[in-house]
């Protein structure tokens, strides 16, 4: 298999979509992802949109180790199903996509019912 030199291929873009890790990611970020995340953080002119939990963040909202590599200042987070503790104090735009959650699942996990309108499947929780 050919090794892709991701970082050397990363060019300036209007938007970078961060969906590197899922919300169950635990532990320190290792290479090659350390380098990729550092490169994303260095893209000053790009907006960073994170899916569910920004890469490298602890889903439960635990404090960051000063040495940890993580998406540092995302512009927007799109939470899936329900907002996670990690983004409780997030200051950027925050959307929720989760209308598809069945009522029995919502009740079993004590998930808040959000005020979706019409047939929208996404909701703005907090504007930027």
N, C-alpha and C positions, 0 to 999 in steps of 0.2 A: 504494500500500500504506500502511496506517495504521501509524504509528510507535507501538510499545508502550513506555510509560514503565515499564520493569521495576522500577526501584528504587523508584519511588513506589508500586508495587503490592506490593512485598515486605512481608509482614506477619509478625508473630511466628508461629513454627511450632515444633513439637516437634523435627522433623528437616528439615534441608536437604540435598538430594542434589546434590553437586557432580559434574557430568559435562560441564562447559563445554568443556574441551579434551581431545583425545586424547593419548596418550603421545608422539606425534610432534610436538607443539607445540614450537616454538623461537622465541626472540626475546622482546622486551618485550611485555607485555600492553598493548594499546591500548584506548581507548574504543570502544564502550560497556562493554567487559568490565572495565576498571579500576574503573569505578564499581560495577558489579555485584559484583565480588569484594570490594571495600571494604565494600559494604553487607552481604554475607554475613558478613564478619569482625566487623562491628559487632553482629550478632545474638547477644548474650550468653546468652540463655536457650535457644538452639537448639543441638542436636547437629548436627555437620557430618559427613556420610558422603561420602567421595570414591571415585569409581570409577577404579581403576587407578593414576593418579598425580594428586595434588591439583593443581588448576588453578594454573598459574604456576610449578610446580616443574619443574626440569630432570630429565628422565627418567634421565639418567646420573648424577645425584647431585652435580652441580657446586654450588659455594657460591652463595648468593644475593647479588645486588647489593643493597646496603642500600636503594636506591631502588625495587627491584622490587616489584610488586604481585603477591601470591599468596595462596592460602588459607593462613592463618597457623597455626592450631592445630586441625586436624581431629581429631575424636574417633575416627574409624574409617576405614580404607582397605580396599577390596575389590579386590585385585589380580586381573587377568585373565590367564590362561594361566600366568604365572610372576611372582614378585615382581620389581619393578624396582629398580635401584640407588638411585633417589630415595628409596625408603622403607626402606632398609636400617637406618637408625637411628631410624625412626619409633617413638614411644613409646605410641601408642594401640592400640586393638584392630585386629588385622590378619587379614583373611580372604583366602583364595585360592579363586577359582572357575576351574577349568581342567582338570577331569577329562576333558573332551572332546578333549584334545590327542592326536592319533594317535601311536602308538609311533614311526613313522618320522620324524615332526616332532620329537618329544622327543629322539631320537637325533641328528638333524641339527643341532640347536641346543644340544645337551648340557644339556637341561633336567632338573632334578632330578625324580625320581619321588616324589610326595608320598603319604602314607599315608591315602588316602580309605577310608572304611569303607562297607560295604553299597552302596547306590545313591546315596549323597550326592554332590552335585556341587559342594559347597563345604566348605572346611576352615578351622578356626580355627588360624592360625599362631601368634598371640600374643594372649593376652587383655589387656584394658586394666587 
